[in-house]
Structures are given as structure tokens and as C-alpha cells.
């Protein structure tokens, strides 16, 4: 048995990382300390004002462990690794884990290439970025290959010169074909030098060169080439326009600001961190990040957590990080980032001038994103959780978490299948969807087919691990009224299960007008979110059943259906399929349309029509 008071006495006064475990032995918090003895004890001292997050967390700690390190810097690195691996509940956590693309120029090769890269390696190549949009990087690579005729192949040159034919890019005028020796290494290097100038921001020189070539092509009446060059000039200008000058000369820095949701009624908050990327004095892009934040965390704590998580994973670290608020462990984070970069990294809080203005802009962007996200979440909750609450109100039920809906699909009883779709908290849980191929029912009997599906679903034995059958629903939705509900209740009573069953009642136009529950039809507000959710679930069950049914209908299976019609041989089968294209169209055809089909006579048309519509046969 872990005795917290006894274990606190054993803590060393050394730097390290402490790990808090919850009731189920899961890791709920990871932190670092200059002195483990002093830091961990603070959590359990009743006299200290620990804040809402810490007070809440301490009530869930069942045990703790720690790892001693030689320095606070080593503790920081270990803390970052453990947080990323375990994603503890009470640590401020990034909601996503993004990597940013680079443009890589392999200048160490005799005939360099321009490539897309997610990682910045120490391989003597030149890297440009990181950029915030992978699509933009690919556009730039495609454009520069056209501009400078840079190869895109993986051939080893000059070793492989002349071994294979030139690729399609050469024939399109987008590669100078160094693989054939049709351009010297010196001339190709001139192309690469132009490419590097372009990537360093010298757009004007490129535009001037292209303009001269365009005018020369026009004078030579080579209008197709002139038009192509004109389009390239426009592309270069558009890229140049994206490079917003910030006023910093040849500097790399990230501008980092945070906006926090400070609603009083929230136990947990959301926060948005906005980062402006400045490279070579140009603002090349921006990105925002969502974080889960415990109530009581300060802006400095949020930014500190963000720095440790984000820069532990990004391949490029700029020389300077401009942050909105002072952070407690700035020095040790600077030391850590400097070691990763290989050069000194500075963390600064701008106080005045242009830098402060840019920080304010980053903060306004973060606040705007947070506001929009809050509104989006509110709308989404109305469509999901709010809709479930509305359904609970209709049925006078409480705590509906999981809903399951069922449907049957067949063509006149052939290849009958059933579907089960699952919604939890108003959201589809597609991993729990299941399909059933009807085994015991012959012919078009939806009630008997539904009885088989429900019996198989609720008598299925779990494999010991979580699967979609291991949890019972809080509500069953049937795609039909009294008849379907009674089938479901019959199955549940037979199996000794007590689960509410609700049917969806349709009007004459096959639109849901109400729900059938406890032998009563309940009218519903067809403009409410509850109605829209029920309709989505109903449509989803129908879609899932039809998709499964279609997947089973190969050409051989389609032919076998027509094979079962007496007196309809191969010639007439082919004629029907040529005219109507599908079994559904044959089933829906009128008797007159069948009679007017090639190779069909009145008697054979009647046989086909009667086969698909036995209820109309007197």
C-alpha cells in the first residue's frame, strides 16, 4: 500500500521529474523540479493556496514516482518527453501535433534537386521554411521547377547519365535533362543559383528575366511560349505579394501570444496560442494551436507549456521567441532550445514599439480564433448534446448516452441485409457500426429479418475486449412505427432486457412526423435539433444498409436473381439488363415497359412483373 506521507519523507533534494498517478494508476500529471523534495511536498500542504487545478488534481492522486536527473535542464527534456508520450489529464496539452514543411535544395549533389521535406536534417542541403501550408510549398516547388528547369527524378548523376530516356518533364519544357548530358554541370549550377535567389526572396530579378524572355518570344511571334511566360510572371508576383515585410532585417523569430477562455462556470478552459513566423525579416505565415487548460492556469503557464511541447517536435527553432507574458522557467527553456538549435536562443517579452504592436496583433488573432471556436462548439453542442436532451424530453428519459438504430435492405427479399449504426452524445461512432447478412429468412419479410438482426445483436458474445456489442444502448431507434417497435420489444422481452425502444413514424410522403414510444405516437417539433438528429440517424442507418447490400450484388448475383424467374432465359435476361441497366430499374418498371422490351412477350413480361410484385398477383 502506497503511503503518501511516508513517501514524501523519502524525497531527495535533487532535480528531477515527478509523475502523479490516479486511482486507476494512470498518469495524470508530470512536472519537473529543481528540488523534488520541496516541489512535490507543496502539493500536499493544506496551508498553501494551490489554485483550482492543483486542488482538484491532488484529490485524485493515489501515488507518485520520480526520476532523478543531474540538472534542471535534463529534467525539462525528460518532462517534455513524458508529457508527449502519456498526455496527462492535468497538464496543459496541445490538441494537435503538427509538423511543418520545408523546401529542401540538395546543393551537396552535382546536379541538385528541389524537394518537399517534413524534417530538417544535417545533410549539407539548404532548407527554406518552415512554411505553414503544405499546399503552398508544393506550389512553390512546382513553379520553381518550371522557372529554372530543375530535375525531379531520383537518378544518381552523373553516374546514370544516358542510361535511360529523358522523362516527361523534359518534353514539357520543365527539366533541362541533365540525365542526358544535354546541360553542363556549370550551366545547371547557374539555374540552381537563380533558384536560391528566388527562395531567398529576390522575386524582382526573376520577374525581370521572365519579362525579357516573354517580350523576345512575342517579337518572334511565338505566342504560345509568351503566354506561358506571362502566366509564370503572374505566379511569381502572387508569391512575392504573400511575403509581408515586418520591418526586421534578416531576422528569424516567432511571435507567440495566447488567448484564454475565462468563463467562470468552466472547470476546464480552452486556450488558443497564435504564432507568427518571421523568416529573414518576412512574415511568411501564421498558425494557431488549441490547448486544453485547467482552470487557474495563468497565461505565462500556458505559454510555457506550449513552448515545451511545440518546440520539442518542430525541426526548426528561430533565434528569438517573442512571448506575450513572462514565464517562470524562461532561462532553462532558453538553455534547452539553444542546445537543440546549436546557437543561442532568446526568449523576450516586447514592451514597446513595433514588436509590441505585432504581439498585440497576434493576441487579437488568437482571441478571434477562440471566439469563433467557442461559437462553433456551442452550435455543435446544440446539434448533438442539445438534440439528445430534446429527445430525452420527448420520451421522459434521462442520461441517454448511446443510441443504436437498425434498418433492413433488400430487393424483393434477395440478399437481405441489416445495418446497425451507433451514436454517442449525438455523434456517430462509426467504429461501432455493424452489418448483418440475413441467414434465416427467405423472401421480402422485413419484420422477420429485423427480428433476426436484433436477436443476433443482443445475444452476441463479447470477445473479452471492447467491441460494439459489449455495451448496451440507452435507446433503440427503429426505422418504422408500431410494427417495428413491437418486433424489437418482443426480442428484448424474450432475452430479458429492458431497453427503451422508439419508432419513427412517417407521413404519406415518407417524412418523419413523430415518434412511437410506449404505445403512443408523440408529435415532435420538426424544426428542432432533436428532429434533425433523429432524421440524421435514420438516414445513416438506411445509407449503411444500402451500401452493404450493393457491395454484395456482383454481376453473378444479379444474374442469379433473374435466373429464378421461370421462363426467363439468358436472351431475355440480357435484353432486360441492356434496357433497364439494373435490377432496381427492372423491379420498378411497369408491365407495359416490360412488354415493350426486346425479346419479351406479354407472357414473359407478366412473369417478370409478378416475380418482383407478388402482392399484386390476384
C-alpha positions as CSV (number, residue, x, y, z in Angstrom):
1,X,0.0,0.0,0.0
2,X,1.4,3.4,-1.0
3,X,1.5,5.7,2.0
4,X,1.8,9.3,0.6
5,X,3.0,10.8,3.9
6,X,5.8,8.2,4.3
7,X,6.9,8.5,0.7
8,X,7.1,12.3,1.0
9,X,9.7,11.9,3.7
10,X,11.9,9.9,1.3
11,X,12.0,12.5,-1.5
12,X,15.6,13.7,-2.4
13,X,16.5,17.4,-2.6
14,X,17.7,16.9,-6.2
15,X,16.5,18.0,-9.6
16,X,14.2,15.6,-11.4
17,X,10.8,14.8,-12.8
18,X,7.8,13.7,-10.7
19,X,4.9,11.6,-12.0
20,X,1.4,11.6,-10.4
21,X,-0.8,8.6,-10.8
22,X,-4.6,8.4,-10.5
23,X,-7.0,5.9,-8.9
24,X,-6.6,3.5,-11.9
25,X,-2.8,4.0,-11.9
26,X,-3.0,6.2,-15.0
27,X,-0.6,9.1,-15.2
28,X,-2.5,12.3,-14.5
29,X,0.3,14.9,-14.2
30,X,4.0,15.2,-15.0
31,X,6.2,18.0,-13.7
32,X,9.9,19.0,-13.2
33,X,11.6,20.4,-10.1
34,X,14.9,21.9,-9.1
35,X,14.3,20.1,-5.8
36,X,11.9,17.1,-5.8
37,X,11.7,17.3,-2.0
38,X,10.4,20.8,-1.9
39,X,8.3,20.8,-5.0
40,X,6.3,17.6,-4.5
41,X,5.6,18.3,-0.8
42,X,3.9,21.6,-1.9
43,X,1.1,19.7,-3.5
44,X,0.1,18.1,-0.2
45,X,0.4,21.1,2.2
46,X,-3.0,22.3,3.2
47,X,-1.8,25.7,4.1
48,X,-0.8,26.7,0.6
49,X,-3.0,28.4,-1.9
50,X,-2.6,25.9,-4.7
51,X,-5.3,27.0,-7.1
52,X,-8.3,25.2,-8.5
53,X,-6.4,22.8,-10.9
54,X,-3.9,21.6,-8.2
55,X,-6.6,21.2,-5.5
56,X,-8.7,19.1,-7.9
57,X,-5.7,17.0,-9.1
58,X,-4.5,16.3,-5.5
59,X,-7.8,14.6,-4.6
60,X,-7.2,12.1,-7.4
61,X,-3.6,11.2,-6.6
62,X,-3.2,7.6,-5.5
63,X,0.6,7.5,-5.7
64,X,3.6,9.3,-7.2
65,X,7.0,8.4,-8.5
66,X,10.0,10.4,-9.5
67,X,13.1,10.2,-11.7
68,X,16.3,12.0,-10.5
69,X,18.4,13.9,-13.1
70,X,21.7,15.7,-13.0
71,X,20.3,19.1,-13.8
72,X,17.1,21.1,-14.2
73,X,17.8,21.1,-18.0
74,X,17.8,17.3,-18.1
75,X,14.6,17.4,-16.1
76,X,13.0,19.7,-18.6
77,X,13.9,17.4,-21.5
78,X,12.5,14.4,-19.7
79,X,9.4,16.2,-18.7
80,X,8.7,17.1,-22.4
81,X,9.2,13.5,-23.5
82,X,6.9,12.1,-20.8
83,X,4.1,14.6,-21.4
84,X,4.2,13.9,-25.1
85,X,4.1,10.2,-24.6
86,X,1.4,10.0,-21.8
87,X,-0.6,13.2,-22.5
88,X,-1.6,13.5,-18.8
89,X,-5.1,14.9,-17.9
90,X,-3.9,17.8,-15.7
91,X,-1.1,19.0,-17.9
92,X,-1.8,21.8,-20.4
93,X,-1.9,19.9,-23.6
94,X,-1.8,20.8,-27.3
95,X,-4.8,19.4,-29.0
96,X,-2.9,18.7,-32.2
97,X,0.6,17.7,-33.1
98,X,1.6,19.4,-36.3
99,X,4.8,19.2,-38.3
100,X,5.6,22.0,-40.8
101,X,7.0,21.5,-44.3
102,X,10.3,22.8,-45.6
103,X,11.7,23.3,-49.1
104,X,14.9,21.4,-49.4
105,X,17.6,22.1,-52.1
106,X,20.2,19.3,-52.3
107,X,23.1,21.7,-53.0
108,X,25.6,18.9,-52.0
109,X,24.7,16.9,-55.1
110,X,26.4,17.5,-58.5
111,X,23.0,18.2,-60.0
112,X,20.9,19.4,-57.1
113,X,17.1,18.9,-56.8
114,X,14.3,20.8,-55.0
115,X,12.3,18.7,-52.7
116,X,9.4,18.8,-50.1
117,X,10.6,17.8,-46.6
118,X,8.9,17.4,-43.2
119,X,12.3,17.2,-41.4
120,X,15.3,19.4,-41.3
121,X,18.4,17.2,-41.3
122,X,22.1,17.9,-41.1
123,X,22.9,16.7,-44.6
124,X,24.5,19.8,-46.1
125,X,21.3,20.6,-48.0
126,X,19.8,24.1,-47.9
127,X,16.4,24.4,-46.2
128,X,13.8,27.1,-46.5
129,X,10.9,27.4,-44.1
130,X,9.2,26.2,-42.1
131,X,6.0,27.1,-44.0
132,X,2.5,26.8,-42.6
133,X,0.9,25.4,-45.7
134,X,2.0,22.1,-47.4
135,X,-0.1,23.1,-50.4
136,X,1.8,26.4,-50.8
137,X,5.2,24.6,-50.5
138,X,4.1,22.2,-53.3
139,X,3.0,25.2,-55.5
140,X,6.4,26.9,-55.0
141,X,8.3,23.7,-55.9
142,X,6.2,23.2,-59.0
143,X,6.7,26.8,-60.0
144,X,10.4,26.9,-59.5
145,X,10.9,23.6,-61.4
146,X,9.2,25.3,-64.4
147,X,11.2,28.5,-63.9
148,X,14.6,27.0,-63.6
149,X,14.1,23.6,-65.2
150,X,15.3,21.7,-62.1
151,X,15.2,17.9,-62.2
152,X,12.7,16.0,-60.0
153,X,14.0,12.4,-60.6
154,X,16.0,10.2,-58.2
155,X,18.7,9.3,-60.7
156,X,22.3,9.3,-59.5
157,X,24.0,11.9,-61.6
158,X,26.5,12.0,-63.3
159,X,26.7,8.2,-62.9
160,X,23.4,7.5,-64.6
161,X,23.8,10.0,-67.5
162,X,22.4,8.5,-70.7
163,X,21.2,5.2,-69.2
164,X,17.5,6.0,-69.6
165,X,15.4,8.1,-71.8
166,X,14.5,11.7,-70.7
167,X,11.3,11.9,-68.6
168,X,8.0,13.6,-69.5
169,X,9.1,16.8,-67.6
170,X,11.8,17.4,-70.2
171,X,9.3,17.1,-73.1
172,X,7.0,19.5,-71.2
173,X,9.9,22.0,-71.0
174,X,10.2,21.7,-67.2
175,X,13.5,19.9,-67.0
176,X,16.8,20.7,-68.7
177,X,17.5,16.9,-68.9
178,X,20.9,16.7,-67.1
179,X,20.2,12.9,-67.2
180,X,21.1,13.0,-70.9
181,X,24.1,15.3,-70.6
182,X,22.3,18.0,-72.5
183,X,23.2,20.7,-70.0
184,X,26.6,21.1,-68.4
185,X,27.1,20.9,-64.7
186,X,28.3,24.6,-64.7
187,X,25.2,25.8,-66.6
188,X,22.9,23.7,-64.4
189,X,24.5,25.3,-61.3
190,X,23.6,28.7,-62.7
191,X,20.0,27.5,-62.7
192,X,20.3,26.5,-59.1
193,X,21.8,29.8,-58.2
194,X,18.8,31.5,-59.7
195,X,16.5,29.2,-57.7
196,X,18.3,30.0,-54.4
197,X,18.0,33.7,-55.1
198,X,14.3,33.2,-55.7
199,X,13.8,31.3,-52.5
200,X,15.7,34.0,-50.6
201,X,13.1,36.5,-51.8
202,X,14.7,38.0,-54.9
203,X,11.4,38.0,-56.9
204,X,12.0,41.2,-58.8
205,X,15.1,39.8,-60.6
206,X,13.1,36.7,-61.6
207,X,10.2,38.8,-62.9
208,X,12.6,41.0,-65.0
209,X,14.3,37.9,-66.5
210,X,10.9,36.3,-67.4
211,X,9.6,39.6,-68.8
212,X,12.6,39.9,-71.2
213,X,12.1,36.3,-72.3
214,X,8.3,36.9,-72.8
215,X,9.0,40.0,-74.9
216,X,11.5,38.2,-77.0
217,X,9.1,35.3,-77.6
218,X,6.3,37.7,-78.5
219,X,8.6,39.5,-81.1
220,X,9.5,36.2,-82.6
221,X,5.7,35.6,-82.9
222,X,6.0,32.6,-80.5
223,X,2.8,33.5,-78.8
224,X,2.2,30.2,-77.0
225,X,5.6,30.4,-75.2
226,X,4.9,34.1,-74.5
227,X,1.6,33.2,-72.9
228,X,3.3,30.6,-70.8
229,X,5.9,33.0,-69.6
230,X,3.2,35.6,-68.8
231,X,1.5,33.0,-66.6
232,X,4.8,32.3,-64.8
233,X,5.3,36.0,-64.2
234,X,1.8,36.3,-62.6
235,X,2.6,33.2,-60.4
236,X,5.9,34.8,-59.2
237,X,4.1,38.1,-58.4
238,X,1.5,36.3,-56.3
239,X,4.1,34.5,-54.3
240,X,6.0,37.8,-53.8
241,X,2.8,39.5,-52.6
242,X,2.5,36.9,-49.8
243,X,5.8,38.0,-48.3
244,X,4.7,40.7,-45.9
245,X,7.6,42.8,-44.7
246,X,7.6,43.2,-40.9
247,X,10.4,45.8,-40.5
248,X,13.0,43.4,-39.1
249,X,16.2,43.0,-41.1
250,X,17.3,39.4,-41.9
251,X,15.9,38.1,-38.6
252,X,14.2,34.8,-37.7
253,X,11.8,34.9,-34.9
254,X,8.4,33.5,-33.7
255,X,5.8,35.8,-32.2
256,X,3.7,33.9,-29.6
257,X,0.5,35.1,-27.9
258,X,-2.3,33.3,-26.1
259,X,-6.0,34.0,-25.6
260,X,-7.8,32.1,-22.8
261,X,-11.5,31.3,-22.2
262,X,-12.1,32.8,-18.8
263,X,-15.8,31.8,-18.3
264,X,-16.5,31.4,-14.5
265,X,-18.7,28.3,-14.9
266,X,-16.0,26.2,-16.6
267,X,-13.9,23.7,-14.6
268,X,-11.6,23.4,-17.6
269,X,-10.8,26.1,-20.1
270,X,-9.7,26.3,-23.7
271,X,-6.9,28.4,-24.9
272,X,-5.6,29.4,-28.3
273,X,-1.9,30.2,-29.0
274,X,-1.2,32.2,-32.1
275,X,2.3,32.0,-33.7
276,X,3.6,34.4,-36.3
277,X,6.5,33.0,-38.2
278,X,9.1,35.6,-39.3
279,X,11.9,34.4,-41.5
280,X,14.6,36.6,-43.0
281,X,12.7,39.6,-41.8
282,X,9.5,38.5,-43.6
283,X,6.3,37.3,-42.0
284,X,5.9,34.1,-44.0
285,X,2.7,32.8,-42.2
286,X,0.9,32.3,-39.0
287,X,-0.7,29.3,-37.3
288,X,-2.9,28.8,-34.3
289,X,-3.0,26.0,-31.8
290,X,-5.8,24.8,-29.5
291,X,-4.9,23.8,-25.9
292,X,-6.8,22.2,-23.0
293,X,-6.1,24.3,-20.0
294,X,-7.1,23.7,-16.4
295,X,-8.9,26.5,-14.6
296,X,-6.5,28.6,-12.7
297,X,-3.6,28.3,-15.1
298,X,-2.0,31.7,-15.9
299,X,-1.1,32.9,-19.4
300,X,2.5,32.5,-18.5
301,X,2.0,28.9,-17.6
302,X,0.1,28.3,-20.8
303,X,2.8,29.8,-23.0
304,X,5.5,27.9,-21.1
305,X,3.7,24.6,-21.6
306,X,3.2,25.5,-25.3
307,X,6.9,26.2,-25.8
308,X,8.0,22.9,-24.3
309,X,5.5,20.8,-26.3
310,X,5.7,22.6,-29.7
311,X,9.5,23.2,-29.9
312,X,10.2,19.6,-28.7
313,X,8.7,18.5,-32.0
314,X,9.4,21.2,-34.6
315,X,12.6,20.7,-36.6
316,X,13.4,24.4,-36.8
317,X,14.0,26.8,-33.9
318,X,14.4,30.5,-34.6
319,X,17.0,32.7,-32.9
320,X,14.4,34.6,-30.9
321,X,11.0,33.8,-29.4
322,X,8.9,36.8,-28.6
323,X,6.3,35.9,-25.9
324,X,3.3,37.8,-24.6
325,X,3.9,37.1,-20.8
326,X,6.9,36.5,-18.6
327,X,7.4,32.7,-18.0
328,X,8.7,31.2,-14.8
329,X,11.3,28.8,-16.3
330,X,12.5,31.0,-19.2
331,X,16.2,30.5,-18.5
332,X,16.1,26.8,-18.5
333,X,13.9,26.7,-21.6
334,X,16.4,29.1,-23.3
335,X,19.2,26.7,-22.4
336,X,17.3,23.7,-23.8
337,X,16.3,25.4,-27.0
338,X,19.9,26.7,-27.5
339,X,21.2,23.2,-27.2
340,X,18.7,22.0,-29.8
341,X,19.4,24.8,-32.2
342,X,23.1,24.8,-31.8
343,X,23.1,28.5,-31.3
344,X,21.9,30.9,-28.5
345,X,18.1,31.2,-28.4
346,X,16.5,34.2,-26.6
347,X,13.0,34.4,-25.1
348,X,11.9,38.0,-24.7
349,X,8.7,39.9,-23.8
350,X,8.3,43.0,-26.0
351,X,7.5,46.2,-24.1
352,X,7.2,48.9,-26.7
353,X,7.4,49.8,-30.4
354,X,6.8,47.7,-33.5
355,X,7.4,44.4,-31.7
356,X,4.8,45.2,-29.1
357,X,2.3,46.1,-31.9
358,X,3.0,42.8,-33.7
359,X,2.4,41.0,-30.4
360,X,-0.9,42.8,-30.0
361,X,-1.8,41.7,-33.5
362,X,-1.0,38.1,-32.6
363,X,-3.1,38.3,-29.5
364,X,-6.1,39.7,-31.4
365,X,-5.8,36.9,-33.9
366,X,-5.7,34.3,-31.0
367,X,-8.8,35.9,-29.3
368,X,-10.7,36.0,-32.6
369,X,-10.0,32.3,-33.3
370,X,-11.0,31.4,-29.7
371,X,-14.3,33.3,-30.0
372,X,-15.2,31.7,-33.3
373,X,-14.3,28.3,-31.9
374,X,-16.4,28.8,-28.8
375,X,-19.4,29.8,-31.1
376,X,-18.7,26.7,-33.3
377,X,-18.6,24.4,-30.2
378,X,-21.8,25.9,-28.9
379,X,-23.5,25.3,-32.3
380,X,-22.1,21.8,-32.4
381,X,-23.4,21.0,-28.9
382,X,-26.8,22.3,-29.9
383,X,-26.8,19.8,-32.8
384,X,-25.6,16.9,-30.7
385,X,-25.8,17.1,-26.9
386,X,-28.7,19.6,-27.1
387,X,-30.5,17.4,-29.5
388,X,-30.1,14.4,-27.3
389,X,-31.6,16.4,-24.4
390,X,-34.6,17.3,-26.6
391,X,-35.1,13.6,-27.4
392,X,-34.9,12.9,-23.6
393,X,-37.7,15.4,-23.1
394,X,-40.0,13.8,-25.7
395,X,-39.6,10.4,-24.1
396,X,-39.3,11.5,-20.5
397,X,-36.0,9.6,-20.2
398,X,-32.7,10.6,-18.6
399,X,-29.0,10.1,-19.4
400,X,-29.3,8.9,-23.0
401,X,-25.6,8.4,-23.9
402,X,-25.7,5.7,-26.6
403,X,-28.3,5.2,-29.3
404,X,-28.5,2.4,-31.8
405,X,-30.6,2.4,-34.9
406,X,-31.3,-0.6,-37.2
407,X,-32.5,-0.9,-40.8
408,X,-33.1,-3.7,-43.4
409,X,-32.3,-3.5,-47.1
410,X,-33.2,-6.0,-49.9
411,X,-34.6,-6.3,-53.4
412,X,-37.7,-8.4,-53.1
413,X,-36.1,-10.4,-50.4
414,X,-32.9,-11.2,-52.3
415,X,-29.6,-10.7,-50.4
416,X,-31.4,-9.2,-47.4
417,X,-29.0,-7.4,-45.1
418,X,-29.3,-5.4,-41.8
419,X,-27.5,-2.4,-40.5
420,X,-26.7,-1.2,-37.0
421,X,-25.5,2.4,-36.6
422,X,-24.3,3.9,-33.2
423,X,-24.5,7.4,-31.9
424,X,-22.9,8.5,-28.7
425,X,-23.6,12.0,-27.3
426,X,-25.2,12.8,-30.6
427,X,-22.1,12.0,-32.6
428,X,-21.8,8.9,-35.0
429,X,-19.4,6.3,-33.7
430,X,-18.5,4.6,-36.9
431,X,-16.1,2.2,-35.3
432,X,-19.2,0.6,-33.7
433,X,-21.3,0.2,-36.8
434,X,-22.1,-3.4,-37.7
435,X,-23.5,-5.2,-40.8
436,X,-25.7,-8.4,-40.8
437,X,-26.3,-10.7,-43.7
438,X,-29.7,-12.3,-43.1
439,X,-29.5,-16.1,-42.7
440,X,-32.8,-17.4,-41.6
441,X,-35.3,-15.5,-43.7
442,X,-36.3,-16.2,-47.3
443,X,-38.1,-13.6,-49.3
444,X,-39.1,-10.0,-48.6
445,X,-40.0,-10.2,-44.9
446,X,-38.6,-7.1,-43.1
447,X,-40.2,-7.9,-39.7
448,X,-38.6,-11.4,-39.6
449,X,-35.3,-10.0,-40.9
450,X,-35.3,-7.3,-38.2
451,X,-36.1,-10.0,-35.5
452,X,-33.0,-12.0,-36.7
453,X,-30.8,-8.9,-36.6
454,X,-31.9,-7.8,-33.2
455,X,-31.6,-11.3,-31.8
456,X,-28.1,-11.7,-33.1
457,X,-27.0,-8.3,-31.9
458,X,-28.2,-8.8,-28.3
459,X,-27.1,-12.5,-28.0
460,X,-23.6,-11.8,-29.4
461,X,-20.9,-12.9,-27.1
462,X,-18.2,-10.4,-26.5
463,X,-14.6,-11.5,-27.2
464,X,-13.4,-10.1,-23.9
465,X,-12.1,-6.9,-25.4
466,X,-14.2,-3.8,-26.2
467,X,-16.4,-4.3,-29.3
468,X,-19.6,-2.7,-30.5
469,X,-21.7,-5.4,-28.8
470,X,-20.1,-5.2,-25.4
471,X,-22.2,-2.2,-24.4
472,X,-26.0,-2.0,-24.4
473,X,-27.7,1.1,-25.8
474,X,-29.7,3.6,-23.7
475,X,-32.2,3.9,-26.5
476,X,-33.0,1.8,-29.6
477,X,-34.4,3.7,-32.7
478,X,-36.4,1.7,-35.2
479,X,-36.9,2.9,-38.8
480,X,-40.6,2.4,-38.6
481,X,-43.6,2.8,-36.3
482,X,-45.7,0.4,-34.2
483,X,-44.8,-2.8,-36.1
484,X,-41.0,-2.4,-35.9
485,X,-41.2,-1.3,-32.3
486,X,-43.2,-4.3,-31.4
487,X,-40.7,-6.6,-33.1
488,X,-37.9,-5.0,-31.0
489,X,-39.8,-5.2,-27.8
490,X,-40.6,-8.9,-28.5
491,X,-36.9,-9.7,-28.9
492,X,-35.9,-7.8,-25.8
493,X,-38.6,-9.4,-23.6
494,X,-37.6,-12.8,-24.8
495,X,-33.9,-12.1,-23.8
496,X,-34.9,-10.4,-20.5
497,X,-33.6,-7.0,-21.5
498,X,-35.1,-3.7,-20.5
499,X,-34.1,-1.1,-23.1
500,X,-36.4,1.8,-24.3
501,X,-37.5,1.4,-28.0
502,X,-38.6,4.3,-30.1
503,X,-40.0,4.1,-33.6
504,X,-40.0,6.8,-36.2
505,X,-43.5,7.4,-37.7
506,X,-43.7,8.7,-41.3
507,X,-46.4,10.6,-43.1
508,X,-47.8,9.8,-46.6
509,X,-44.7,11.5,-48.2
510,X,-42.3,9.2,-46.2
511,X,-41.2,12.0,-44.0
512,X,-40.9,11.6,-40.2
513,X,-43.8,13.3,-38.5
514,X,-43.5,11.9,-34.9
515,X,-42.1,9.1,-32.7
516,X,-43.8,6.0,-31.4
517,X,-43.0,5.2,-27.8
518,X,-44.8,3.2,-25.1
519,X,-47.7,2.5,-27.5
520,X,-48.3,6.3,-28.0
521,X,-47.4,8.4,-31.1
522,X,-45.7,11.5,-29.8
523,X,-45.8,14.6,-32.1
524,X,-42.4,16.4,-32.4
525,X,-41.2,19.8,-33.4
526,X,-39.9,19.2,-36.9
527,X,-37.8,22.4,-36.8
528,X,-36.0,21.4,-33.6
529,X,-32.5,19.9,-33.3
530,X,-33.9,16.7,-31.8
531,X,-35.9,16.0,-35.0
532,X,-32.8,16.8,-37.2
533,X,-30.7,14.4,-35.1
534,X,-33.3,11.6,-35.4
535,X,-33.5,12.2,-39.2
536,X,-29.7,12.0,-39.5
537,X,-29.6,8.7,-37.6
538,X,-32.4,7.3,-39.7
539,X,-30.7,8.3,-42.9
540,X,-27.4,7.0,-41.7
541,X,-28.9,3.5,-40.9
542,X,-30.6,3.5,-44.3
543,X,-27.4,4.5,-46.1
544,X,-25.2,2.0,-44.3
545,X,-27.6,-0.9,-45.1
546,X,-27.9,0.1,-48.8
547,X,-24.1,0.3,-49.2
548,X,-23.7,-3.1,-47.7
549,X,-26.4,-4.5,-49.9
550,X,-24.8,-3.0,-53.0
551,X,-21.4,-4.5,-52.1
552,X,-22.9,-8.0,-52.2
553,X,-24.5,-7.6,-55.5
554,X,-21.9,-8.8,-58.0
555,X,-22.9,-9.4,-61.6
556,X,-23.2,-13.1,-60.9
557,X,-25.6,-12.5,-58.0
558,X,-27.7,-10.1,-60.2
559,X,-28.0,-12.8,-62.8
560,X,-29.0,-15.4,-60.3
561,X,-32.0,-13.2,-59.3
562,X,-33.2,-13.2,-62.8
563,X,-32.4,-16.9,-63.1
564,X,-35.1,-17.6,-60.5
565,X,-37.9,-16.3,-62.8
566,X,-39.5,-19.2,-64.6
567,X,-39.4,-19.0,-68.4
568,X,-36.8,-16.2,-68.5
569,X,-33.7,-17.4,-70.2
570,X,-30.3,-15.9,-71.0
571,X,-31.5,-13.9,-74.0
572,X,-34.4,-12.3,-72.2
573,X,-32.1,-11.6,-69.1
574,X,-29.6,-9.8,-71.3
575,X,-32.3,-7.8,-73.0
576,X,-33.7,-6.7,-69.7
577,X,-30.3,-5.6,-68.4
578,X,-29.5,-3.8,-71.6
579,X,-32.6,-1.8,-71.4
580,X,-33.0,-1.2,-67.7
581,X,-29.3,-1.3,-66.6
582,X,-30.1,-2.6,-63.0
583,X,-32.3,-4.9,-61.0
584,X,-33.8,-1.9,-59.2
585,X,-35.0,-0.4,-62.6
586,X,-36.4,-3.8,-63.7
587,X,-38.3,-4.1,-60.4
588,X,-39.7,-0.5,-60.8
589,X,-40.7,-0.9,-64.4
590,X,-44.3,-1.1,-65.4
591,X,-45.9,-4.1,-67.1
592,X,-46.1,-2.1,-70.3
593,X,-42.4,-1.2,-70.2
594,X,-41.5,-4.8,-69.7
595,X,-43.8,-5.9,-72.7
596,X,-42.0,-3.3,-74.9
597,X,-38.6,-4.8,-74.2
598,X,-36.7,-6.6,-77.0
599,X,-37.2,-10.4,-76.9
600,X,-40.1,-10.1,-74.3
601,X,-43.7,-11.1,-75.0
602,X,-46.8,-10.5,-72.9
603,X,-46.5,-13.8,-71.0
604,X,-42.8,-13.3,-70.1
605,X,-43.4,-9.7,-69.1
606,X,-46.2,-10.8,-66.7
607,X,-43.9,-13.4,-65.2
608,X,-41.2,-10.8,-64.5
609,X,-43.7,-8.3,-63.1
610,X,-45.3,-10.9,-60.9
611,X,-41.9,-12.1,-59.6
612,X,-41.0,-8.6,-58.3
613,X,-44.5,-7.7,-57.2
614,X,-46.1,-10.9,-55.7
615,X,-48.5,-8.8,-53.7
616,X,-50.2,-7.6,-56.9
617,X,-50.9,-11.0,-58.2
618,X,-54.6,-12.0,-57.8
